[in-house]
Amino acid sequence: MSQIGYPAWVIRYLERLGLAPEPPSYEYLSAICRAHLSAVPFENISKLIYYRNRSRSTAPIPPVELFVDNMMRFDFGGTCYTLNSRLHLLLKALGFNCYLVQLGNDHMAVLVKLPDLPGERVYVDCGAAAPLFRPVRFERDVQNLSSFAGEQVRLVPDQKQKGYYRYLRYRRNELISNEWLFHPDERKTFAQFIPLIERANQPGASFMRVLRCQLFQLDKRRSLSLLNNVFTIRYEDGSDFQLLLGSSKEIRRVLAEDFRLPRLPVEEAINVLESLGIDIFAPTANGANR
C-alpha cells in the first residue's frame, strides 16, 4: 500500500516496527504485534523521565507524535497505558476497527474486529511484557495459549461472572497472576483511563519505585528482562541466565549491548528513582514484574 495519506507519525511508527502499511487483516495485525514486542521495549525509564519533566506538559502520557519521536531518538517504549494507547491510535490510523478495554484495576488492552474474522473480536496487548505475538482469538478458541521461554498467557471465560474473561499468566506452568478481568462489550475511551494513569504516575506506584525494561528477541530465541539491577535472559527452550549488576555503568552496557537499546537514558532514570528515595542496588529493593 502507498504511504500517501498517512500522518508522518504513522510512517515513522511503522518504520520503527520495520513494516509498511497494509489493509487490516489477522496476519497483518499479527505482524504488528510480533514487531512491536521485538522493537519497542516495555520499560519505565521513559516514565521516570516524563515524571521528572512533568512541569513541561499537562498530558498524562506523551502525545503520539512525541511518543514516536522519543522511540526514534531515545529508544523509548513505555508501560501498558503508553504502549497500548499509542498502539490503539496506530491501528485506528491504519484502518483497523478497534477499541480500548480495561482489565482489572490497572491494565489497558485493545480489542479488534477484523474483516477476515467476522463475528468475533481479538485481543491485542503489547503492554504487558507477555508473549502475545499474535492477536488472541479468545471468543472462539477457549484453549488459547500464548507462550515463549517459560512464560504463558491464557484468556478464559470467567467461572463466576458471565460474559467476562480472565487473564491468566503462568511461569513454567505455575500460575503467577489471575487478577485481571475484562468484559469485551465494555468499551473505554482514553479519557476514562486518565484517573488510572495519573494514579500510576504518582511516587510509590508500581513503576515509580523500580527500574524495569523487557524486550523479546525472537531472532535470538530469547527474552531479556531488567528489574532493578537484576538482568535475566530467558531462552525459548525454557532455560535462563541471571546476572546481578553492580553499577549504572553495567546497566547501561547491558541495555546497549544485550537489549540493543543504546540511547535509553538509564542513568537519568536511576537519578529520578534516587530522588524518590529508591536505591535499585539495595539488597532489599522491591520489584514489580508484570
N, C-alpha and C positions, 0 to 999 in steps of 0.2 A: 504493500500500500504506500501511496505517496505520503510524505511528511507535511505536505502543504495543508494549511488549515488548522494545524495543531499549535497550541501555545508553545513558546520557546521552552518553558519548564518541562513540558511533556517530552519533548525531543531529548532534552538533557537527562531527564529521569531515565528514559529508555536507553540512552547511551550508557549510563552507569550500569544498567542491567545487561547490556550487550544485546539488546533486542531492537527490532523495528516494529512500527505499527502493523497490526493485522486485525481482521474482523473478529469480533468476540466469538469465542468457542472454548470448549473444555480444554482442548490441547494448548491453545494459546494462553489461557489462564494458568494452566499447569506450568508452562514455560516461565511465566511471570513469577509464580510462587517459587519455583526452583532457583531462578536467577536472583530473586530478592534475598532469599536466605543465604545465598552464596556470596553476594556482593555488598549487601547493606547490613552492617552489624547490629545486633541487639546490644545496646550499650547505654550507660548513663553518664558517660563523660560529657557528652553534649548537653545533657540535662543539668549537670552541675555548672557548666559554663554559662548556660542560659539563666540559671538561678543567680549566678554572680552578676550577670549583666541585666538583671530584671528591671532595673530602673529605666532602661532604654526602650522597653516595649511593654505594652499593655496586653498583648496576646498571651494566652496561657502556654502555647507552644508556637514554634516558628511557623509563619505563613508558608504555604507550599513552595513559593518561589525561593524563599530564604532556605527552607529545608533542602531543596535540590542544590542550591548554591553551596551550602555547607557540606553536602555529600561530596561534591566535586573538589572543594577546596581543602576540607579538613578530614575527610573520610568519616564524617558523622553518620550515624544511623539514628537510634533512639530507643525508647522503651515503647510499650504497647500503644499508648494513646497517640504518640507521634507517628510511629511506623504504620499502624493500621488506618489512622485517619488520613494520612497522606497517600497511602496506597488506595484507599477508597476514592480519593479525588482523581488519582491516575486512572483507575478503572472507569470511572464515570466519563472522563475526558476521552477515553478510547472507545466509548460507546457501550460499555457493559451496563446492564440493568442490575444495580446493587444498592445495598443499604447497610447501615451500621446496626449492630446489636450489642447489648450489654450482657456480660457473663458475670454472675455473682455481684459482688460489690465493687470490683476494681479492675475489670478487664473489658476490652473492646475488641470486636472482631467484625468481619464483613460477610454478609450473605449475598450470593449472586444467583440470578436467574439467567440461564444460558439458552440461546436459540436451539442448540443441538441436544438439550436435555429438558424438553418441555414438561411442565407439571411438577418440577422439583426445584429445590434450592440447594446450593452447595456452600460449604463453609470454607472461608479463606482466612488465614491468620499468619501474618509474618511478624507478629509482635509478641510471641510467647517463648522464644528461644527453643522451639519444638520442631521436630522433623515433619512439618506439614508441607511436603514438597508438591503435593497435588491438592486441588480442591477436594474436600471430603463430601462424598455423596451420602450424608448422614440420614436422609429421609428414605433412601432406597436400599442402602447397604447397612443393615443393622450389625454386621460383623466387621465394620470398617476398622482398620488398624493402620496407623501411620507410625513407622518405626525406623530407627537408624542408630547404630552404635550403642545399643542397650537402652535407648530412650523410646518409649511407646506412648501414643495418644489414641484414645478411642472416644467417640461421641455416641452416647447410648440414650435411648428413651429413659426418662426418669421413672423409677418404680412407684413413686408416690404422687407425683403431680402430672396429670395427663397433659400431653402436648408439649411438655418441657423435655429438654435434653441436657444430659450431664457430661461434662468434660472430665475424662479420667486420664490421669497421667501416671505412667509406670516407669520405673528404672530397674532394669534387669528383672522384669516381670513382677516387681513389688510395687504395689500402689503407693504413690507418694503424694497425690493430690486429687481431691474429688469435690472441692467446694464450689466450682464454677457451674452454674446452672443458667440456661437461657431458653427463651421461647422464640421460635423463628418468626412468629407473627408480630412480635413486639419491636417494631422499628424505632430507632432512636436517631435524633438529629445530633450533629456535633455540639450544638448549643446545650443539649441536655447533659452532655458529658463534662461541661466546663466546671461545675462544682467538684466533680470527682478529680479532674485534672489539677485544679487549684489545691485540693487537699493533698494530692500526691506530690505537689511541688513544695510542700512545707518541710522545714527541718524535722527530722525524726521519721519521716515517711520511708517506706521500704528502700527506694532507690535514691534516697538522700542521705543514707548512712553507710553505704558500701561503694566500692569500685567494682564495676561489672562490665564485662564485654564477652560476647559469644558470637561465633560465626561457624557456619558449615563450610567445609572444603571438600566438596564431592570429588574433585579431581584427585585428591589425595586420600579419599575414602575415610575421612575423619571429621570430627567436630572439635573446635577449640573453645575453651572456657577460661575466663579470668574472673576470679572472685576475690576481691581484695588483693592479697599478694600470693594467692594460690593459682597456679597455672595448670590446667588439666587438658590432656588430649585424650579423646575417646575415639577408638577406631571402629570401623564398620564391623569387624569380626567380634566386637564385644570387649576387647582388651583396652586397657587405658594406661596412661602415664601421668604422673603428677610431680610438680616441681614447686618448691617454696622459694619465692623471690625475695631477695633481701634489701632491695633499694628501688627507688623510682627509675633509676637508670636501667636496671634489669627489666623492669616492667616495660619501659619504652622499647628496649631491644626486642622483647617477645612480641609486642604489638607490631613493630616494624618488620621483623624477620619472619615470625611464625604466622601471625594474623595477616600479614601483608597490608597493614594499615599504618604506614609511616607518618601520616600527617595528624593523627589523633593527638591533641594537646593534653596528654595524660598528666604531666607534671602540674599543669594548671588545675586540673580536676582534683588531684591529690591535695593541692593547697586549699581548695574550696572545702574539702572534707575536713582538713585540719582546722580551718576557721570555724567549723561547726562542731569541733571537739571530737572528731573521729580520727583515730590512728589506725590505718589499714594494716600496719605491720605489727600491731599489738597481738600477742598470742590469744587474747580473748575477744578479738574483733568479731562482731556478729555479721552474718551474711544473709542474703536473700537469693534464692536460686529458683526462679520460675521460668 
